[in-house]
Amino acid sequence: MKTPHSYEPFKVVLATHNEHKVMEIMAIFSDIPIQFVTLNNYPGAPEVVEDGKTLEENAQKKAYEIARFTKEIALADDSGLEVEFLDGMPGVISARFAGTNCSYADNNTKLLKSMKGVPTEHRKARFRCVMALAVPEGATQTVQGVLNGYITDRARGEEGFGYDPVFLVPEQGKTLSELGPKLKNGLSHRYKALQAMKPILLKLRDNILHHLDKSSAGPPTEII
């Protein structure tokens, strides 16, 4: 039975136009009974302006605006590279560190120049991913995942995207680009955030199914 908001009990919209992120999320969540769809299914979906001061603000804004537009549950993330030597930069501006409309290569080039000559012990960094889940009525919930590592002195590897070629995972002795997608997806900051989000998604799914079993009940307005 359809609810007034046309909820689909297994559907979650991935609130990103980044195909790399979509592929990662789909791969990591391939084992759970939820239908994930992309913004390609929703012509006219807004390009959400990421003007928050924190990763949390950006993730929540993206999830909420896409949930409101699609009238579906939405999942969004905002991720950033936080470099100790640079006092946490580029952080929330990681995607545009080298300027508006810059490429991944531009960002990596600027980062490596900023770190030129810095000894290994001062090249500590972490990737942080904040994941936000929103329902159309406005409620959101966030979780985060962190991956610690070091900034290399040059780009290494051909796989991945973003800062992957310059981020060394010390336990592996390789950059994220050198690890390849399968190994990366099992240890990344996004993987850790998605694992934290998984029980929340499944509980929300069960809550929706419970409501749909009641003929007069609408979809839940809270994430529990």
C-alpha positions as CSV (number, residue, x, y, z in Angstrom):
1,M,0.0,0.0,0.0
2,K,1.3,3.4,-0.9
3,T,1.6,6.1,1.7
4,P,0.7,9.7,1.2
5,H,4.4,10.4,0.6
6,S,4.9,7.5,-1.8
7,Y,7.6,6.0,0.3
8,E,9.3,2.9,-1.0
9,P,10.2,0.7,1.9
10,F,13.6,-0.3,0.5
11,K,14.6,2.8,-1.4
12,V,17.3,5.3,-0.4
13,V,18.5,8.0,-2.7
14,L,22.3,8.6,-2.8
15,A,22.5,12.4,-2.6
16,T,25.6,12.9,-4.8
17,H,26.5,13.5,-8.4
18,N,29.9,12.0,-7.8
19,E,30.0,8.7,-9.7
20,H,33.1,7.5,-7.8
21,K,31.3,7.9,-4.5
22,V,28.2,6.1,-5.9
23,M,30.3,3.1,-7.0
24,E,32.0,2.9,-3.5
25,I,28.7,3.1,-1.6
26,M,27.0,0.6,-3.9
27,A,29.9,-1.8,-3.4
28,I,30.1,-1.4,0.3
29,F,26.3,-1.8,0.8
30,S,25.9,-4.6,-1.7
31,D,24.9,-7.1,1.0
32,I,22.0,-5.3,2.6
33,P,18.3,-5.5,1.5
34,I,17.8,-1.9,0.6
35,Q,17.4,-0.4,-2.9
36,F,19.8,2.4,-3.5
37,V,19.1,4.8,-6.4
38,T,21.1,7.7,-7.8
39,L,20.1,11.2,-8.7
40,N,20.0,10.1,-12.3
41,N,16.5,8.8,-11.4
42,Y,15.4,12.4,-10.5
43,P,15.8,14.9,-13.3
44,G,16.1,18.4,-12.0
45,A,17.5,17.4,-8.7
46,P,19.4,20.4,-7.3
47,E,23.1,20.7,-7.1
48,V,23.3,21.5,-3.4
49,V,25.7,24.3,-2.5
50,E,28.2,23.0,0.0
51,D,28.6,26.3,2.0
52,G,28.6,24.8,5.5
53,K,31.5,25.5,7.9
54,T,31.8,21.9,8.8
55,L,31.6,18.5,7.1
56,E,28.6,17.8,9.3
57,E,26.7,20.9,8.1
58,N,27.4,20.0,4.5
59,A,26.4,16.4,4.8
60,Q,23.1,17.2,6.6
61,K,22.3,20.0,4.1
62,K,22.8,17.7,1.1
63,A,20.7,14.8,2.7
64,Y,17.9,17.1,3.7
65,E,17.6,19.0,0.4
66,I,17.6,15.8,-1.7
67,A,15.1,14.1,0.7
68,R,12.8,17.1,0.4
69,F,13.1,17.2,-3.4
70,T,12.7,13.5,-4.1
71,K,10.2,12.8,-1.2
72,E,12.4,9.8,-0.4
73,I,14.9,8.9,2.3
74,A,18.3,10.3,1.3
75,L,21.9,9.5,2.2
76,A,24.7,12.0,1.8
77,D,28.3,12.4,2.9
78,D,30.9,15.0,3.1
79,S,34.5,14.0,3.3
80,G,37.7,15.9,3.9
81,L,41.4,15.5,4.2
82,E,42.7,17.0,7.5
83,V,46.5,17.5,7.5
84,E,48.2,18.0,10.8
85,F,51.0,20.3,9.5
86,L,48.4,22.5,7.8
87,D,46.3,22.9,11.0
88,G,43.6,20.6,9.7
89,M,43.4,22.0,6.1
90,P,42.1,21.5,3.5
91,G,39.3,20.0,5.6
92,V,35.8,21.2,4.6
93,I,37.3,22.8,1.4
94,S,39.1,19.6,0.3
95,A,37.2,19.4,-3.0
96,R,38.1,22.9,-4.0
97,F,41.4,23.3,-2.2
98,A,43.1,24.6,-5.4
99,G,40.2,26.8,-6.4
100,T,36.7,26.6,-8.0
101,N,36.3,24.0,-10.7
102,C,39.8,22.5,-9.9
103,S,40.7,18.9,-10.7
104,Y,41.8,16.2,-8.4
105,A,45.3,16.6,-9.9
106,D,45.2,20.4,-9.1
107,N,44.4,19.7,-5.5
108,N,47.1,17.1,-5.1
109,T,49.7,19.4,-6.7
110,K,48.8,22.2,-4.3
111,L,48.9,19.9,-1.3
112,L,52.3,18.4,-2.3
113,K,53.8,21.9,-2.8
114,S,52.4,23.0,0.6
115,M,54.2,20.0,2.2
116,K,57.4,20.2,0.3
117,G,60.4,19.5,2.5
118,V,58.2,18.5,5.5
119,P,59.7,15.5,7.3
120,T,57.7,12.3,7.5
121,E,56.9,12.6,11.2
122,H,55.1,15.9,10.5
123,R,53.1,14.6,7.5
124,K,50.4,13.0,9.6
125,A,46.9,13.3,8.1
126,R,43.4,11.8,8.3
127,F,40.5,11.3,6.0
128,R,37.2,12.0,7.8
129,C,33.8,11.1,6.3
130,V,30.6,12.4,7.8
131,M,27.5,10.5,6.6
132,A,24.0,12.0,7.0
133,L,20.6,10.2,6.6
134,A,17.5,12.3,6.2
135,V,13.7,11.8,5.8
136,P,11.6,14.2,3.7
137,E,10.0,15.6,6.9
138,G,13.4,17.0,7.9
139,A,14.9,14.7,10.6
140,T,18.6,13.8,10.0
141,Q,21.2,11.7,11.7
142,T,24.9,11.7,11.2
143,V,27.8,9.3,11.8
144,Q,31.5,9.5,10.9
145,G,34.4,7.4,9.9
146,V,38.1,8.2,10.2
147,L,41.2,6.8,8.4
148,N,44.6,7.9,9.7
149,G,47.7,8.0,7.5
150,Y,50.5,10.2,6.0
151,I,50.9,12.5,3.0
152,T,53.4,11.1,0.6
153,D,56.0,13.3,-1.2
154,R,54.6,12.4,-4.6
155,A,51.5,10.8,-6.2
156,R,51.5,7.0,-6.3
157,G,49.1,4.7,-7.9
158,E,46.5,4.8,-10.6
159,E,43.3,3.8,-8.9
160,G,40.8,5.8,-6.8
161,F,40.1,9.5,-6.9
162,G,40.6,12.7,-5.0
163,Y,43.6,12.6,-2.6
164,D,44.0,8.8,-2.8
165,P,47.3,9.0,-4.7
166,V,49.0,11.0,-2.0
167,F,47.5,9.4,1.1
168,L,49.6,6.6,2.6
169,V,48.0,3.9,4.7
170,P,50.9,3.0,7.0
171,E,49.6,-0.5,7.9
172,Q,49.6,-1.3,4.2
173,G,52.7,0.6,3.1
174,K,50.7,1.9,0.1
175,T,48.6,4.8,-0.9
176,L,44.9,4.4,-1.3
177,S,45.4,4.5,-5.1
178,E,47.9,1.7,-4.9
179,L,45.6,-0.5,-2.8
180,G,42.9,-0.8,-5.5
181,P,39.1,-0.5,-4.9
182,K,38.4,-3.8,-3.2
183,L,41.0,-3.4,-0.5
184,K,40.3,0.4,-0.2
185,N,36.6,-0.2,0.3
186,G,37.3,-2.5,3.2
187,L,39.3,0.1,5.3
188,S,38.5,3.6,4.0
189,H,36.9,6.4,6.0
190,R,33.8,6.1,3.9
191,Y,33.6,2.4,4.6
192,K,33.8,3.1,8.4
193,A,31.1,5.7,8.2
194,L,28.9,3.4,6.1
195,Q,29.4,0.6,8.6
196,A,28.3,2.9,11.4
197,M,25.3,4.0,9.3
198,K,24.2,0.4,8.3
199,P,22.3,-0.5,11.6
200,I,20.6,2.9,11.5
201,L,19.4,2.3,7.9
202,L,18.2,-1.2,8.7
203,K,16.4,0.0,11.8
204,L,14.7,2.7,9.8
205,R,13.7,0.2,7.1
206,D,12.1,-2.0,9.8
207,N,10.3,1.0,11.2
208,I,8.9,1.9,7.8
209,L,7.7,-1.6,7.2
210,H,6.0,-1.6,10.6
211,H,4.2,1.6,9.7
212,L,3.2,0.3,6.3
213,D,1.6,-2.7,7.9
214,K,-0.9,-0.3,9.5
215,S,-3.4,1.0,7.1
216,S,-3.8,4.5,8.6
217,A,-0.2,5.1,9.4
218,G,2.1,7.4,7.4
219,P,5.8,7.1,7.0
220,P,8.0,7.8,10.1
221,T,9.1,11.4,10.6
222,E,12.1,10.5,12.8
223,I,15.2,8.5,12.4
224,I,15.5,6.1,15.3
